[in-house]
Amino acid sequence: MNKAPQLHIYPTPAEVLTSLADYFVELANQAVAEHGRFSVALSGAILPRSSTSF
């Protein structure tokens, strides 16, 4: 996964969160396809939050 960095600019915070969620799911699906599973660890610290419901 050695891709060149890309800059993405979104007009609203909600679009940032939606794009990030889509990317997360894409990586999860790719890992399952390649390795048969996907694991993730989330810290107990402050995570990105949104008042927007999706």
N, CA, C and O atoms as CSV, one atom per row, in Angstrom:
chain,resi,resn,atom,element,x,y,z
A,1,MET,N,N,0.827,-1.176,0.000
A,1,MET,CA,C,0.000,0.000,0.000
A,1,MET,C,C,0.876,1.245,0.000
A,1,MET,O,O,0.601,2.186,0.744
A,2,ASN,N,N,1.885,1.269,-0.788
A,2,ASN,CA,C,2.802,2.394,-0.869
A,2,ASN,C,C,2.362,3.372,-1.949
A,2,ASN,O,O,3.023,3.520,-2.977
A,3,LYS,N,N,1.256,4.025,-1.708
A,3,LYS,CA,C,0.752,5.014,-2.648
A,3,LYS,C,C,1.286,6.384,-2.262
A,3,LYS,O,O,1.590,6.641,-1.097
A,4,ALA,N,N,1.395,7.258,-3.256
A,4,ALA,CA,C,1.786,8.636,-2.980
A,4,ALA,C,C,0.673,9.310,-2.183
A,4,ALA,O,O,-0.504,9.037,-2.416
A,5,PRO,N,N,1.030,10.178,-1.253
A,5,PRO,CA,C,0.008,10.891,-0.480
A,5,PRO,C,C,-0.901,11.707,-1.389
A,5,PRO,O,O,-0.464,12.244,-2.407
A,6,GLN,N,N,-2.166,11.792,-1.008
A,6,GLN,CA,C,-3.138,12.571,-1.767
A,6,GLN,C,C,-3.822,13.545,-0.823
A,6,GLN,O,O,-4.081,13.231,0.339
A,7,LEU,N,N,-4.107,14.716,-1.336
A,7,LEU,CA,C,-4.826,15.718,-0.572
A,7,LEU,C,C,-6.270,15.742,-1.046
A,7,LEU,O,O,-6.541,15.906,-2.236
A,8,HIS,N,N,-7.194,15.576,-0.104
A,8,HIS,CA,C,-8.618,15.636,-0.413
A,8,HIS,C,C,-9.213,16.806,0.363
A,8,HIS,O,O,-8.994,16.937,1.568
A,9,ILE,N,N,-9.953,17.643,-0.322
A,9,ILE,CA,C,-10.588,18.791,0.309
A,9,ILE,C,C,-12.095,18.630,0.176
A,9,ILE,O,O,-12.615,18.414,-0.919
A,10,TYR,N,N,-12.794,18.737,1.310
A,10,TYR,CA,C,-14.240,18.555,1.334
A,10,TYR,C,C,-14.903,19.830,1.829
A,10,TYR,O,O,-14.370,20.515,2.701
A,11,PRO,N,N,-16.055,20.144,1.278
A,11,PRO,CA,C,-16.721,21.394,1.661
A,11,PRO,C,C,-17.348,21.385,3.056
A,11,PRO,O,O,-17.570,22.450,3.632
A,12,THR,N,N,-17.636,20.212,3.604
A,12,THR,CA,C,-18.274,20.161,4.918
A,12,THR,C,C,-17.648,19.061,5.775
A,12,THR,O,O,-17.107,18.092,5.242
A,13,PRO,N,N,-17.719,19.205,7.083
A,13,PRO,CA,C,-17.230,18.137,7.968
A,13,PRO,C,C,-17.972,16.815,7.747
A,13,PRO,O,O,-17.372,15.745,7.849
A,14,ALA,N,N,-19.254,16.883,7.450
A,14,ALA,CA,C,-20.023,15.655,7.213
A,14,ALA,C,C,-19.467,14.879,6.023
A,14,ALA,O,O,-19.429,13.649,6.045
A,15,GLU,N,N,-19.040,15.591,4.994
A,15,GLU,CA,C,-18.471,14.906,3.822
A,15,GLU,C,C,-17.111,14.291,4.140
A,15,GLU,O,O,-16.751,13.257,3.578
A,16,VAL,N,N,-16.364,14.916,5.031
A,16,VAL,CA,C,-15.089,14.337,5.472
A,16,VAL,C,C,-15.356,13.013,6.182
A,16,VAL,O,O,-14.711,12.005,5.893
A,17,LEU,N,N,-16.304,13.019,7.105
A,17,LEU,CA,C,-16.621,11.807,7.863
A,17,LEU,C,C,-17.154,10.696,6.962
A,17,LEU,O,O,-16.793,9.532,7.134
A,18,THR,N,N,-18.001,11.046,6.013
A,18,THR,CA,C,-18.539,10.048,5.091
A,18,THR,C,C,-17.430,9.441,4.244
A,18,THR,O,O,-17.379,8.224,4.062
A,19,SER,N,N,-16.545,10.281,3.729
A,19,SER,CA,C,-15.438,9.784,2.912
A,19,SER,C,C,-14.503,8.902,3.732
A,19,SER,O,O,-14.041,7.867,3.252
A,20,LEU,N,N,-14.227,9.306,4.956
A,20,LEU,CA,C,-13.364,8.501,5.821
A,20,LEU,C,C,-13.993,7.150,6.133
A,20,LEU,O,O,-13.309,6.127,6.127
A,21,ALA,N,N,-15.281,7.146,6.403
A,21,ALA,CA,C,-15.983,5.882,6.671
A,21,ALA,C,C,-15.946,4.975,5.441
A,21,ALA,O,O,-15.717,3.771,5.562
A,22,ASP,N,N,-16.170,5.545,4.267
A,22,ASP,CA,C,-16.115,4.757,3.024
A,22,ASP,C,C,-14.726,4.158,2.828
A,22,ASP,O,O,-14.600,2.996,2.441
A,23,TYR,N,N,-13.689,4.942,3.091
A,23,TYR,CA,C,-12.314,4.472,2.950
A,23,TYR,C,C,-12.017,3.347,3.941
A,23,TYR,O,O,-11.376,2.357,3.591
A,24,PHE,N,N,-12.479,3.504,5.162
A,24,PHE,CA,C,-12.301,2.489,6.192
A,24,PHE,C,C,-12.937,1.171,5.753
A,24,PHE,O,O,-12.323,0.112,5.886
A,25,VAL,N,N,-14.151,1.229,5.235
A,25,VAL,CA,C,-14.847,0.022,4.768
A,25,VAL,C,C,-14.109,-0.587,3.576
A,25,VAL,O,O,-13.995,-1.808,3.473
A,26,GLU,N,N,-13.611,0.258,2.683
A,26,GLU,CA,C,-12.845,-0.235,1.533
A,26,GLU,C,C,-11.607,-1.010,1.999
A,26,GLU,O,O,-11.324,-2.093,1.487
A,27,LEU,N,N,-10.878,-0.463,2.962
A,27,LEU,CA,C,-9.699,-1.150,3.481
A,27,LEU,C,C,-10.076,-2.449,4.196
A,27,LEU,O,O,-9.377,-3.454,4.071
A,28,ALA,N,N,-11.165,-2.425,4.934
A,28,ALA,CA,C,-11.625,-3.631,5.625
A,28,ALA,C,C,-11.980,-4.726,4.614
A,28,ALA,O,O,-11.578,-5.879,4.769
A,29,ASN,N,N,-12.722,-4.359,3.601
A,29,ASN,CA,C,-13.102,-5.344,2.567
A,29,ASN,C,C,-11.873,-5.897,1.852
A,29,ASN,O,O,-11.805,-7.091,1.562
A,30,GLN,N,N,-10.912,-5.036,1.570
A,30,GLN,CA,C,-9.685,-5.474,0.911
A,30,GLN,C,C,-8.911,-6.451,1.801
A,30,GLN,O,O,-8.399,-7.460,1.315
A,31,ALA,N,N,-8.827,-6.159,3.078
A,31,ALA,CA,C,-8.118,-7.043,4.008
A,31,ALA,C,C,-8.804,-8.401,4.105
A,31,ALA,O,O,-8.135,-9.434,4.126
A,32,VAL,N,N,-10.119,-8.404,4.164
A,32,VAL,CA,C,-10.861,-9.669,4.235
A,32,VAL,C,C,-10.641,-10.474,2.956
A,32,VAL,O,O,-10.442,-11.688,3.012
A,33,ALA,N,N,-10.675,-9.809,1.817
A,33,ALA,CA,C,-10.465,-10.510,0.547
A,33,ALA,C,C,-9.060,-11.107,0.459
A,33,ALA,O,O,-8.882,-12.209,-0.062
A,34,GLU,N,N,-8.070,-10.380,0.967
A,34,GLU,CA,C,-6.679,-10.833,0.855
A,34,GLU,C,C,-6.245,-11.773,1.979
A,34,GLU,O,O,-5.422,-12.662,1.762
A,35,HIS,N,N,-6.801,-11.575,3.190
A,35,HIS,CA,C,-6.309,-12.321,4.346
A,35,HIS,C,C,-7.386,-13.098,5.102
A,35,HIS,O,O,-7.086,-13.828,6.047
A,36,GLY,N,N,-8.629,-12.937,4.683
A,36,GLY,CA,C,-9.706,-13.667,5.333
A,36,GLY,C,C,-10.220,-13.035,6.608
A,36,GLY,O,O,-11.112,-13.582,7.258
A,37,ARG,N,N,-9.663,-11.876,6.979
A,37,ARG,CA,C,-10.140,-11.204,8.185
A,37,ARG,C,C,-9.651,-9.757,8.199
A,37,ARG,O,O,-8.777,-9.360,7.429
A,38,PHE,N,N,-10.250,-8.991,9.103
A,38,PHE,CA,C,-9.873,-7.595,9.302
A,38,PHE,C,C,-9.947,-7.301,10.786
A,38,PHE,O,O,-10.952,-7.593,11.435
A,39,SER,N,N,-8.890,-6.726,11.322
A,39,SER,CA,C,-8.861,-6.366,12.739
A,39,SER,C,C,-8.558,-4.884,12.856
A,39,SER,O,O,-7.810,-4.313,12.063
A,40,VAL,N,N,-9.158,-4.284,13.864
A,40,VAL,CA,C,-8.901,-2.863,14.115
A,40,VAL,C,C,-8.919,-2.632,15.620
A,40,VAL,O,O,-9.681,-3.264,16.351
A,41,ALA,N,N,-8.076,-1.723,16.063
A,41,ALA,CA,C,-8.061,-1.331,17.471
A,41,ALA,C,C,-8.301,0.170,17.532
A,41,ALA,O,O,-7.638,0.944,16.842
A,42,LEU,N,N,-9.249,0.569,18.357
A,42,LEU,CA,C,-9.542,1.988,18.536
A,42,LEU,C,C,-9.129,2.383,19.943
A,42,LEU,O,O,-9.378,1.655,20.905
A,43,SER,N,N,-8.505,3.522,20.052
A,43,SER,CA,C,-8.050,3.973,21.368
A,43,SER,C,C,-9.231,4.425,22.205
A,43,SER,O,O,-10.307,4.709,21.680
A,44,GLY,N,N,-9.026,4.487,23.484
A,44,GLY,CA,C,-10.067,4.963,24.380
A,44,GLY,C,C,-10.016,6.474,24.550
A,44,GLY,O,O,-10.798,7.050,25.306
A,45,ALA,N,N,-9.095,7.108,23.844
A,45,ALA,CA,C,-8.964,8.561,23.935
A,45,ALA,C,C,-10.033,9.252,23.087
A,45,ALA,O,O,-11.015,8.632,22.680
A,46,ILE,N,N,-9.833,10.496,22.839
A,46,ILE,CA,C,-10.809,11.269,22.069
A,46,ILE,C,C,-10.750,10.838,20.603
A,46,ILE,O,O,-9.697,10.902,19.968
A,47,LEU,N,N,-11.876,10.405,20.085
A,47,LEU,CA,C,-12.007,10.015,18.689
A,47,LEU,C,C,-12.801,11.080,17.955
A,47,LEU,O,O,-13.529,11.850,18.582
A,48,PRO,N,N,-12.673,11.137,16.629
A,48,PRO,CA,C,-13.478,12.106,15.882
A,48,PRO,C,C,-14.957,11.912,16.166
A,48,PRO,O,O,-15.453,10.785,16.190
A,49,ARG,N,N,-15.645,13.000,16.379
A,49,ARG,CA,C,-17.070,12.945,16.686
A,49,ARG,C,C,-17.824,13.872,15.758
A,49,ARG,O,O,-17.274,14.838,15.229
A,50,SER,N,N,-19.061,13.565,15.577
A,50,SER,CA,C,-19.908,14.403,14.746
A,50,SER,C,C,-21.289,14.488,15.367
A,50,SER,O,O,-21.798,13.514,15.921
A,51,SER,N,N,-21.878,15.643,15.270
A,51,SER,CA,C,-23.266,15.779,15.722
A,51,SER,C,C,-24.223,15.392,14.618
A,51,SER,O,O,-25.437,15.360,14.822
A,52,THR,N,N,-23.677,15.095,13.439
A,52,THR,CA,C,-24.472,14.721,12.285
A,52,THR,C,C,-24.778,13.233,12.338
A,52,THR,O,O,-23.878,12.425,12.567
A,53,SER,N,N,-26.013,12.866,12.132
A,53,SER,CA,C,-26.386,11.445,12.049
A,53,SER,C,C,-26.283,11.008,10.616
A,53,SER,O,O,-26.674,11.734,9.702
A,54,PHE,N,N,-25.753,9.814,10.418
A,54,PHE,CA,C,-25.621,9.265,9.059
A,54,PHE,C,C,-26.559,8.105,8.898
A,54,PHE,O,O,-26.610,7.495,7.829
